[in-house]
Amino acid sequence: LHKDADSSERVLMDMRWGLVPSWFKKDDPSKMPFNTSNCRSDSMLSKASYKRPRGGKQPYFIHFPQPTDTVAEEKEGDEEWRGWRLLTMAGIFDCWEPPAGGEALYTYTIITVDASKDLSFIHHMPAILDGDEAIRKWLDFAEVPTQEAVKLIQPIENIIFHPVSTFVNSIRNNAPECLAPIELGAKKEGKATPSRQVMLGWLKNSQEGSSQRKENDLPKGTCQFTHSPSPKKTSAGILQQ
């Protein structure tokens, strides 16, 4: 993180997602006029936001733990199965300092590439550094030229994935459900909330009360005919459907 630091040294530290360039002059980093959470590889070399940070490349590590109710199976093939690995994604970072002085803010962006064949239904995917050697080359900004390091940014196929619930769509949610696999097409039952139960019960009772007719309530006369029209759909019936 320091200009005179050994480029082969690896440092772990917290950074905020969403790169704030060092040249940003506002006093509040949240006033950034554009989103820098992701950086497309095809524009990474041309955009001013990423020109300076490219000299201090830094991958971002995310670990997706295996659900406790599943068991990892060995993969078929020539390679030896060694268990799950960390998902290592390539990114770049920068250090922004408030114009009026104050604590420095380290931020980063995740590089994205065209989706691989298996993920072709997705527009882009993260640039994944596959293996320790790729990580070493990406980190060592002094010994590995930028143009050579950029060659590491390619779609890869040796990943597995599964669909998850829309529960993950809310930034307020931070629970194991965000990662739990789901079965696509499975019917989702609506929650029986107390207000919904009360409303259905009230409508059902109203329907039964209005449809019951006693024989004595029919009009009296020399000839009595009862006409039974086709039942109409009520609000309760519609809700139950």
CYANA upper distance limits for C-alpha pairs under 8 A (distance plus 0.5 A):
  1 LEU  CA      5 ALA  CA      7.37
  1 LEU  CA     11 VAL  CA      8.42
  1 LEU  CA     56 GLY  CA      8.43
  5 ALA  CA      9 GLU  CA      8.16
  7 SER  CA    139 LEU  CA      7.96
  7 SER  CA    140 ASP  CA      5.75
  7 SER  CA    141 PHE  CA      6.66
  7 SER  CA    142 ALA  CA      6.19
  7 SER  CA    143 GLU  CA      8.13
  8 SER  CA    136 ARG  CA      8.47
  8 SER  CA    139 LEU  CA      7.75
  8 SER  CA    140 ASP  CA      5.90
 10 ARG  CA    139 LEU  CA      8.28
 14 ASP  CA    106 TYR  CA      8.31
 15 MET  CA    105 LEU  CA      8.22
 15 MET  CA    106 TYR  CA      5.63
 15 MET  CA    107 THR  CA      5.49
 15 MET  CA    108 TYR  CA      7.05
 16 ARG  CA    105 LEU  CA      8.39
 16 ARG  CA    106 TYR  CA      6.91
 16 ARG  CA    107 THR  CA      5.08
 16 ARG  CA    108 TYR  CA      6.89
 17 TRP  CA     37 SER  CA      6.60
 17 TRP  CA    107 THR  CA      6.28
 17 TRP  CA    108 TYR  CA      5.86
 17 TRP  CA    109 THR  CA      6.72
 18 GLY  CA     35 ASN  CA      7.54
 18 GLY  CA     36 THR  CA      5.41
 18 GLY  CA     37 SER  CA      4.63
 18 GLY  CA     38 ASN  CA      7.98
 18 GLY  CA    107 THR  CA      6.53
 18 GLY  CA    108 TYR  CA      6.07
 18 GLY  CA    109 THR  CA      5.93
 19 LEU  CA     36 THR  CA      5.86
 19 LEU  CA     37 SER  CA      7.02
 19 LEU  CA     93 PHE  CA      6.99
 19 LEU  CA     94 ASP  CA      7.22
 19 LEU  CA    107 THR  CA      5.22
 19 LEU  CA    108 TYR  CA      4.97
 19 LEU  CA    109 THR  CA      5.73
 20 VAL  CA     24 PHE  CA      7.40
 20 VAL  CA     29 PRO  CA      7.13
 20 VAL  CA     32 MET  CA      7.87
 20 VAL  CA     36 THR  CA      8.10
 20 VAL  CA     94 ASP  CA      7.31
 20 VAL  CA     95 CYS  CA      8.02
 20 VAL  CA     96 TRP  CA      6.84
 20 VAL  CA    107 THR  CA      6.54
 20 VAL  CA    108 TYR  CA      8.12
 21 PRO  CA     49 SER  CA      6.31
 21 PRO  CA     50 TYR  CA      8.09
 21 PRO  CA     53 PRO  CA      8.41
 21 PRO  CA     94 ASP  CA      6.53
 21 PRO  CA     95 CYS  CA      7.58
 21 PRO  CA     96 TRP  CA      6.70
 22 SER  CA     94 ASP  CA      6.83
 22 SER  CA     95 CYS  CA      6.14
 22 SER  CA     96 TRP  CA      4.83
 22 SER  CA     97 GLU  CA      7.37
 23 TRP  CA     96 TRP  CA      7.94
 24 PHE  CA     29 PRO  CA      8.40
 24 PHE  CA     96 TRP  CA      7.92
 25 LYS  CA     98 PRO  CA      8.31
 25 LYS  CA     99 PRO  CA      6.96
 26 LYS  CA     31 LYS  CA      7.62
 26 LYS  CA     98 PRO  CA      8.22
 26 LYS  CA     99 PRO  CA      7.78
 27 ASP  CA     98 PRO  CA      6.18
 27 ASP  CA     99 PRO  CA      6.64
 27 ASP  CA    100 ALA  CA      7.82
 28 ASP  CA     98 PRO  CA      8.13
 36 THR  CA    109 THR  CA      6.68
 37 SER  CA    108 TYR  CA      8.05
 37 SER  CA    109 THR  CA      5.51
 37 SER  CA    110 ILE  CA      6.97
 38 ASN  CA    109 THR  CA      5.72
 38 ASN  CA    110 ILE  CA      5.32
 38 ASN  CA    111 ILE  CA      6.23
 38 ASN  CA    112 THR  CA      7.04
 39 CYS  CA     43 SER  CA      8.07
 39 CYS  CA     44 MET  CA      6.85
 39 CYS  CA    109 THR  CA      6.67
 39 CYS  CA    110 ILE  CA      6.41
 39 CYS  CA    111 ILE  CA      5.10
 39 CYS  CA    112 THR  CA      6.46
 40 ARG  CA     44 MET  CA      6.49
 40 ARG  CA    111 ILE  CA      6.20
 40 ARG  CA    112 THR  CA      5.41
 40 ARG  CA    113 VAL  CA      6.74
 41 SER  CA     45 LEU  CA      8.21
 41 SER  CA    111 ILE  CA      6.61
 41 SER  CA    112 THR  CA      6.37
 41 SER  CA    113 VAL  CA      6.17
 41 SER  CA    153 ILE  CA      7.90
 42 ASP  CA    113 VAL  CA      8.22
 43 SER  CA     47 LYS  CA      6.64
 44 MET  CA     50 TYR  CA      6.69
 44 MET  CA     51 LYS  CA      8.11
 45 LEU  CA     50 TYR  CA      7.70
 45 LEU  CA     51 LYS  CA      7.02
 46 SER  CA     50 TYR  CA      8.40
 46 SER  CA     51 LYS  CA      7.65
 47 LYS  CA     51 LYS  CA      6.91
 48 ALA  CA     52 ARG  CA      8.16
 49 SER  CA     53 PRO  CA      8.43
 50 TYR  CA     54 ARG  CA      6.60
 50 TYR  CA     92 ILE  CA      8.20
 51 LYS  CA     55 GLY  CA      8.47
 52 ARG  CA     94 ASP  CA      8.38
 53 PRO  CA     57 LYS  CA      7.41
 53 PRO  CA     92 ILE  CA      6.45
 53 PRO  CA     93 PHE  CA      6.11
 53 PRO  CA     94 ASP  CA      5.80
 54 ARG  CA     92 ILE  CA      6.62
 54 ARG  CA     93 PHE  CA      8.30
 54 ARG  CA    146 THR  CA      7.77
 55 GLY  CA    141 PHE  CA      6.68
 55 GLY  CA    146 THR  CA      7.69
 56 GLY  CA     92 ILE  CA      7.32
 56 GLY  CA     93 PHE  CA      7.43
 56 GLY  CA     94 ASP  CA      8.35
 56 GLY  CA    139 LEU  CA      8.19
 56 GLY  CA    141 PHE  CA      6.53
 57 LYS  CA     91 GLY  CA      7.09
 57 LYS  CA     92 ILE  CA      5.35
 57 LYS  CA     93 PHE  CA      7.27
 57 LYS  CA    138 TRP  CA      6.83
 57 LYS  CA    139 LEU  CA      6.23
 57 LYS  CA    140 ASP  CA      8.36
 57 LYS  CA    141 PHE  CA      6.92
 58 GLN  CA     90 ALA  CA      7.19
 58 GLN  CA     91 GLY  CA      5.99
 58 GLN  CA     92 ILE  CA      5.69
 58 GLN  CA     93 PHE  CA      6.99
 58 GLN  CA    138 TRP  CA      7.60
 58 GLN  CA    139 LEU  CA      6.26
 59 PRO  CA     88 THR  CA      7.15
 59 PRO  CA     89 MET  CA      6.05
 59 PRO  CA     90 ALA  CA      4.72
 59 PRO  CA     91 GLY  CA      5.33
 59 PRO  CA     92 ILE  CA      7.48
 59 PRO  CA    135 ILE  CA      7.95
 59 PRO  CA    138 TRP  CA      7.98
 59 PRO  CA    139 LEU  CA      7.76
 60 TYR  CA     88 THR  CA      6.59
 60 TYR  CA     89 MET  CA      5.76
 60 TYR  CA     90 ALA  CA      6.59
 60 TYR  CA     91 GLY  CA      6.65
 60 TYR  CA    110 ILE  CA      7.97
 61 PHE  CA     86 LEU  CA      7.39
 61 PHE  CA     87 LEU  CA      6.64
 61 PHE  CA     88 THR  CA      5.23
 61 PHE  CA     89 MET  CA      6.66
 62 ILE  CA     86 LEU  CA      6.83
 62 ILE  CA     87 LEU  CA      5.89
 62 ILE  CA     88 THR  CA      6.88
 62 ILE  CA     89 MET  CA      8.20
 63 HIS  CA     85 ARG  CA      8.26
 63 HIS  CA     86 LEU  CA      5.50
 63 HIS  CA     87 LEU  CA      6.31
 64 PHE  CA     86 LEU  CA      7.89
 64 PHE  CA     87 LEU  CA      7.97
 64 PHE  CA    179 LEU  CA      8.18
 66 GLN  CA     70 THR  CA      7.77
 66 GLN  CA     72 ALA  CA      8.37
 67 PRO  CA    180 ALA  CA      7.31
 72 ALA  CA     83 GLY  CA      8.08
 74 GLU  CA     81 TRP  CA      6.25
 74 GLU  CA     83 GLY  CA      8.35
 75 LYS  CA     81 TRP  CA      6.62
 87 LEU  CA    128 ILE  CA      7.67
 88 THR  CA    128 ILE  CA      6.16
 88 THR  CA    129 LEU  CA      6.05
 88 THR  CA    130 ASP  CA      7.84
 89 MET  CA    110 ILE  CA      7.54
 89 MET  CA    111 ILE  CA      8.12
 89 MET  CA    126 PRO  CA      6.82
 89 MET  CA    127 ALA  CA      6.04
 89 MET  CA    128 ILE  CA      4.85
 89 MET  CA    129 LEU  CA      6.21
 90 ALA  CA    110 ILE  CA      6.74
 90 ALA  CA    111 ILE  CA      6.38
 90 ALA  CA    126 PRO  CA      8.11
 90 ALA  CA    127 ALA  CA      6.02
 90 ALA  CA    128 ILE  CA      6.46
 90 ALA  CA    129 LEU  CA      6.65
 90 ALA  CA    138 TRP  CA      8.22
 90 ALA  CA    153 ILE  CA      8.17
 91 GLY  CA    108 TYR  CA      7.23
 91 GLY  CA    109 THR  CA      6.03
 91 GLY  CA    110 ILE  CA      4.86
 91 GLY  CA    111 ILE  CA      5.69
 92 ILE  CA    108 TYR  CA      6.09
 92 ILE  CA    109 THR  CA      6.22
 92 ILE  CA    110 ILE  CA      7.37
 92 ILE  CA    111 ILE  CA      8.10
 93 PHE  CA    106 TYR  CA      7.50
 93 PHE  CA    107 THR  CA      6.04
 93 PHE  CA    108 TYR  CA      4.51
 93 PHE  CA    109 THR  CA      6.91
 94 ASP  CA    106 TYR  CA      6.39
 94 ASP  CA    107 THR  CA      6.22
 94 ASP  CA    108 TYR  CA      6.92
 95 CYS  CA    104 ALA  CA      7.00
 95 CYS  CA    105 LEU  CA      6.14
 95 CYS  CA    106 TYR  CA      5.09
 95 CYS  CA    107 THR  CA      7.04
 96 TRP  CA    104 ALA  CA      6.25
 96 TRP  CA    105 LEU  CA      5.65
 96 TRP  CA    106 TYR  CA      6.90
 96 TRP  CA    107 THR  CA      8.32
 97 GLU  CA    101 GLY  CA      7.31
 97 GLU  CA    102 GLY  CA      7.33
 97 GLU  CA    103 GLU  CA      7.20
 97 GLU  CA    104 ALA  CA      5.11
 97 GLU  CA    105 LEU  CA      6.74
 98 PRO  CA    102 GLY  CA      6.33
 98 PRO  CA    103 GLU  CA      7.85
 98 PRO  CA    104 ALA  CA      7.58
110 ILE  CA    126 PRO  CA      7.41
110 ILE  CA    127 ALA  CA      8.19
111 ILE  CA    126 PRO  CA      6.49
111 ILE  CA    127 ALA  CA      6.07
112 THR  CA    124 HIS  CA      6.61
112 THR  CA    125 MET  CA      5.90
112 THR  CA    126 PRO  CA      4.82
112 THR  CA    127 ALA  CA      5.59
113 VAL  CA    124 HIS  CA      6.02
113 VAL  CA    125 MET  CA      6.06
113 VAL  CA    126 PRO  CA      6.65
113 VAL  CA    127 ALA  CA      6.24
113 VAL  CA    153 ILE  CA      7.72
113 VAL  CA    154 GLN  CA      7.05
113 VAL  CA    155 PRO  CA      6.77
114 ASP  CA    123 HIS  CA      7.15
114 ASP  CA    124 HIS  CA      5.19
114 ASP  CA    125 MET  CA      6.70
114 ASP  CA    155 PRO  CA      6.96
115 ALA  CA    119 LEU  CA      6.00
115 ALA  CA    120 SER  CA      5.96
115 ALA  CA    121 PHE  CA      8.44
115 ALA  CA    122 ILE  CA      6.68
115 ALA  CA    123 HIS  CA      6.57
115 ALA  CA    124 HIS  CA      5.18
115 ALA  CA    125 MET  CA      5.53
115 ALA  CA    155 PRO  CA      6.67
116 SER  CA    120 SER  CA      6.33
116 SER  CA    125 MET  CA      8.17
116 SER  CA    155 PRO  CA      5.69
116 SER  CA    156 ILE  CA      6.59
116 SER  CA    157 GLU  CA      6.69
117 LYS  CA    157 GLU  CA      7.78
118 ASP  CA    157 GLU  CA      7.38
119 LEU  CA    125 MET  CA      8.36
125 MET  CA    155 PRO  CA      8.03
127 ALA  CA    153 ILE  CA      6.11
127 ALA  CA    154 GLN  CA      6.88
127 ALA  CA    155 PRO  CA      7.08
128 ILE  CA    153 ILE  CA      7.80
128 ILE  CA    154 GLN  CA      8.15
128 ILE  CA    155 PRO  CA      7.92
128 ILE  CA    156 ILE  CA      7.70
129 LEU  CA    134 ALA  CA      6.13
129 LEU  CA    135 ILE  CA      6.40
129 LEU  CA    152 LEU  CA      7.60
129 LEU  CA    153 ILE  CA      8.00
130 ASP  CA    134 ALA  CA      6.53
130 ASP  CA    135 ILE  CA      7.94
130 ASP  CA    156 ILE  CA      8.50
131 GLY  CA    135 ILE  CA      6.99
132 ASP  CA    136 ARG  CA      6.59
133 GLU  CA    137 LYS  CA      6.78
134 ALA  CA    138 TRP  CA      6.69
134 ALA  CA    152 LEU  CA      7.32
135 ILE  CA    139 LEU  CA      6.62
136 ARG  CA    140 ASP  CA      6.55
137 LYS  CA    141 PHE  CA      8.13
137 LYS  CA    144 VAL  CA      6.57
137 LYS  CA    149 ALA  CA      6.89
138 TRP  CA    144 VAL  CA      8.01
138 TRP  CA    149 ALA  CA      6.11
138 TRP  CA    152 LEU  CA      8.26
140 ASP  CA    144 VAL  CA      6.38
141 PHE  CA    145 PRO  CA      7.15
141 PHE  CA    146 THR  CA      7.66
144 VAL  CA    148 GLU  CA      7.10
144 VAL  CA    149 ALA  CA      6.93
145 PRO  CA    149 ALA  CA      6.77
146 THR  CA    150 VAL  CA      6.58
147 GLN  CA    151 LYS  CA      7.36
148 GLU  CA    152 LEU  CA      8.03
149 ALA  CA    153 ILE  CA      8.14
162 HIS  CA    181 PRO  CA      6.41
162 HIS  CA    182 ILE  CA      8.19
163 PRO  CA    181 PRO  CA      6.25
163 PRO  CA    182 ILE  CA      6.39
163 PRO  CA    183 GLU  CA      7.90
163 PRO  CA    184 LEU  CA      7.80
164 VAL  CA    168 VAL  CA      8.08
164 VAL  CA    178 CYS  CA      7.20
164 VAL  CA    179 LEU  CA      6.67
164 VAL  CA    180 ALA  CA      6.51
164 VAL  CA    181 PRO  CA      5.56
164 VAL  CA    182 ILE  CA      5.87
165 SER  CA    177 GLU  CA      7.88
165 SER  CA    178 CYS  CA      7.19
165 SER  CA    180 ALA  CA      8.04
165 SER  CA    181 PRO  CA      8.05
165 SER  CA    182 ILE  CA      6.93
167 PHE  CA    173 ASN  CA      7.54
167 PHE  CA    177 GLU  CA      7.64
167 PHE  CA    178 CYS  CA      6.62
168 VAL  CA    173 ASN  CA      6.97
168 VAL  CA    174 ASN  CA      8.47
168 VAL  CA    177 GLU  CA      8.19
168 VAL  CA    178 CYS  CA      5.27
168 VAL  CA    179 LEU  CA      8.40
173 ASN  CA    178 CYS  CA      7.96
174 ASN  CA    178 CYS  CA      7.40
176 PRO  CA    180 ALA  CA      6.81
192 ALA  CA    196 ARG  CA      6.85
192 ALA  CA    197 GLN  CA      6.93
193 THR  CA    197 GLN  CA      6.83
194 PRO  CA    198 VAL  CA      6.73
195 SER  CA    199 MET  CA      6.71
196 ARG  CA    200 LEU  CA      6.70
197 GLN  CA    201 GLY  CA      6.61
198 VAL  CA    202 TRP  CA      6.65
199 MET  CA    203 LEU  CA      6.70
200 LEU  CA    204 LYS  CA      6.55
200 LEU  CA    236 ALA  CA      6.63
200 LEU  CA    239 LEU  CA      8.01
200 LEU  CA    240 GLN  CA      8.43
201 GLY  CA    205 ASN  CA      6.70
202 TRP  CA    206 SER  CA      6.71
203 LEU  CA    207 GLN  CA      6.69
203 LEU  CA    235 SER  CA      7.38
203 LEU  CA    236 ALA  CA      5.65
204 LYS  CA    208 GLU  CA      6.80
204 LYS  CA    236 ALA  CA      6.27
205 ASN  CA    209 GLY  CA      6.56
206 SER  CA    210 SER  CA      6.72
207 GLN  CA    211 SER  CA      6.67
207 GLN  CA    234 THR  CA      7.86
207 GLN  CA    236 ALA  CA      8.10
208 GLU  CA    212 GLN  CA      6.75
213 ARG  CA    217 ASP  CA      7.42
214 LYS  CA    218 LEU  CA      7.83
219 PRO  CA    224 GLN  CA      8.00
220 LYS  CA    224 GLN  CA      7.52
233 LYS  CA    237 GLY  CA      6.47
233 LYS  CA    238 ILE  CA      7.28
234 THR  CA    238 ILE  CA      6.84
235 SER  CA    239 LEU  CA      6.69
236 ALA  CA    240 GLN  CA      6.60
237 GLY  CA    241 GLN  CA      6.68
